[in-house]
Amino acid sequence: MSDLDDRLVVVAVVDGKIVAAAKTHHQSAPEGGAPEGYYLGGLAVHPSHRREGIGLALTRARVEWVWARADAVHYFTDEDNVASLQMHAAFGFEEIARLSTILGAQANREHLVLFRATRPENQRGVVAHHVRPRGPADAEQSRS
C-alpha cells in the first residue's frame, strides 16, 4: 500500500475559507481490540456552518474513498456523542465493540464505541470525486 492509499484529508470551503475538515487513515495492524483496516478520523465543522450537511458530505466522501479500496470502514466515538451516532447510522455503521481506549484515544466517560460499515454491493467501484453539501437555501426549498 502506498502512502497515497492509506490516508485522506478532505476539507469544505465556503467563500474561500476552510470551514470543515475530516480525515481517514489505514490502521495496518490490530491494536487493543481495534481491527486492522480503514478508520474515519476526526471531523470538525466550524460552529457557524453546522447543520448545513457539511459533516455528512465530508463523511460520505471519506466512506466512498474507503469503499473504493476496501470492503469495510471503521469509526469510533464516545457512547454519548448523539450527533455522531446519528450521522454515521445513515451509512450503515454497526457497533462491534465498546472499549475504554481505541488506537490511543481515551473515552470521555466509560466507553468508546467501535463501529464497522460494510460496502454495499451496489457501491462497488463507486467513488465520489466532488461532493457539494446542501446549504441553508437548499434546506428551505425542501421544506416548502
C-alpha positions as CSV (number, residue, x, y, z in Angstrom):
1,M,0.0,0.0,0.0
2,S,1.4,3.4,-1.0
3,D,1.2,6.5,1.3
4,L,-1.5,7.8,-1.1
5,D,-3.7,4.8,-0.4
6,D,-3.5,4.9,3.4
7,R,-4.8,8.3,4.3
8,L,-7.1,11.1,3.2
9,V,-7.9,14.6,4.4
10,V,-10.9,16.4,3.0
11,V,-12.0,20.0,3.6
12,A,-15.0,22.1,2.9
13,V,-14.5,25.6,1.6
14,V,-17.2,28.3,1.8
15,D,-16.5,31.8,0.4
16,G,-12.8,31.0,0.1
17,K,-12.4,29.8,3.7
18,I,-12.0,26.3,5.1
19,V,-15.0,25.7,7.3
20,A,-14.6,22.0,7.9
21,A,-12.0,19.2,7.8
22,A,-12.1,15.5,8.2
23,K,-9.5,12.7,7.9
24,T,-9.3,9.0,7.2
25,H,-6.4,6.6,7.7
26,H,-5.4,2.9,7.4
27,Q,-4.5,1.1,10.6
28,S,-2.1,-1.6,9.4
29,A,-2.3,-3.9,12.4
30,P,-4.8,-4.8,15.0
31,E,-4.3,-2.9,18.3
32,G,-6.0,-3.4,21.6
33,G,-9.3,-4.7,20.3
34,A,-9.4,-2.4,17.2
35,P,-9.0,-4.4,14.0
36,E,-6.8,-3.6,11.0
37,G,-8.5,-1.5,8.4
38,Y,-9.5,2.0,7.4
39,Y,-10.8,4.4,10.0
40,L,-12.7,7.6,9.8
41,G,-10.8,10.1,11.9
42,G,-11.7,13.4,13.3
43,L,-14.4,15.6,11.8
44,A,-14.5,19.3,12.7
45,V,-17.1,21.8,11.3
46,H,-16.9,25.5,12.3
47,P,-19.9,26.3,14.6
48,S,-21.3,28.8,12.1
49,H,-21.6,26.1,9.5
50,R,-23.1,23.2,11.5
51,R,-26.4,21.7,10.5
52,E,-25.8,22.5,6.8
53,G,-24.9,19.0,5.7
54,I,-21.2,19.7,5.5
55,G,-20.2,17.0,8.0
56,L,-22.4,14.5,6.2
57,A,-20.9,15.4,2.8
58,L,-17.3,15.0,4.1
59,T,-18.2,11.7,5.7
60,R,-19.8,10.5,2.5
61,A,-16.7,11.4,0.6
62,R,-14.4,9.6,3.0
63,V,-16.6,6.5,3.2
64,E,-16.8,6.3,-0.6
65,W,-13.0,6.8,-0.8
66,V,-12.5,3.8,1.6
67,W,-15.0,1.7,-0.3
68,A,-13.0,2.2,-3.5
69,R,-10.1,0.5,-1.6
70,A,-11.7,-1.9,0.9
71,D,-14.9,-3.7,1.8
72,A,-15.2,-2.1,5.3
73,V,-14.7,1.1,7.1
74,H,-14.5,1.7,10.9
75,Y,-15.1,4.6,13.2
76,F,-15.3,5.2,16.9
77,T,-16.9,7.8,19.1
78,D,-17.9,8.3,22.7
79,E,-21.0,6.5,23.6
80,D,-22.9,9.7,24.3
81,N,-22.0,11.5,21.1
82,V,-25.5,11.5,19.7
83,A,-24.8,13.7,16.7
84,S,-22.0,11.4,15.5
85,L,-24.0,8.3,16.2
86,Q,-27.0,9.6,14.2
87,M,-24.9,10.8,11.2
88,H,-22.9,7.6,10.9
89,A,-26.1,5.4,11.2
90,A,-27.0,6.7,7.7
91,F,-24.0,4.8,6.3
92,G,-24.9,1.5,7.9
93,F,-22.3,1.5,10.7
94,E,-22.9,-1.2,13.3
95,E,-21.4,-1.5,16.7
96,I,-18.7,-4.1,17.1
97,A,-17.1,-3.3,20.4
98,R,-17.1,-1.0,23.5
99,L,-13.6,-0.2,24.8
100,S,-12.1,2.4,27.1
101,T,-9.3,3.1,24.7
102,I,-9.2,2.7,20.9
103,L,-6.0,3.4,18.9
104,G,-4.7,5.7,21.7
105,A,-7.9,7.7,22.1
106,Q,-9.5,7.7,25.6
107,A,-13.2,7.6,26.3
108,N,-14.5,10.8,27.9
109,R,-16.7,8.7,30.1
110,E,-16.8,5.0,30.3
111,H,-16.5,3.7,26.8
112,L,-15.7,4.5,23.2
113,V,-17.9,2.6,20.8
114,L,-16.3,1.0,17.7
115,F,-18.3,0.6,14.6
116,R,-17.9,-1.0,11.2
117,A,-19.8,-0.4,7.9
118,T,-19.5,-2.8,5.0
119,R,-19.6,-1.6,1.5
120,P,-23.0,-2.4,-0.1
121,E,-22.9,-4.5,-3.3
122,N,-24.3,-1.6,-5.3
123,Q,-21.4,0.7,-4.2
124,R,-18.6,-1.4,-5.5
125,G,-16.4,0.7,-7.8
126,V,-18.3,3.9,-7.0
127,V,-16.1,6.9,-6.0
128,A,-17.2,10.4,-5.2
129,H,-14.9,13.0,-6.8
130,H,-16.8,16.1,-5.8
131,V,-19.4,16.4,-3.1
132,R,-21.4,19.5,-2.6
133,P,-23.3,19.7,0.7
134,R,-26.8,21.1,1.0
135,G,-26.8,24.6,2.3
136,P,-29.5,26.5,4.1
137,A,-31.1,27.7,0.9
138,D,-31.4,24.1,-0.3
139,A,-32.9,23.1,3.1
140,E,-35.5,25.9,2.8
141,Q,-36.5,24.7,-0.7
142,S,-37.0,21.1,0.5
143,R,-39.3,22.3,3.3
144,S,-41.7,24.1,1.0
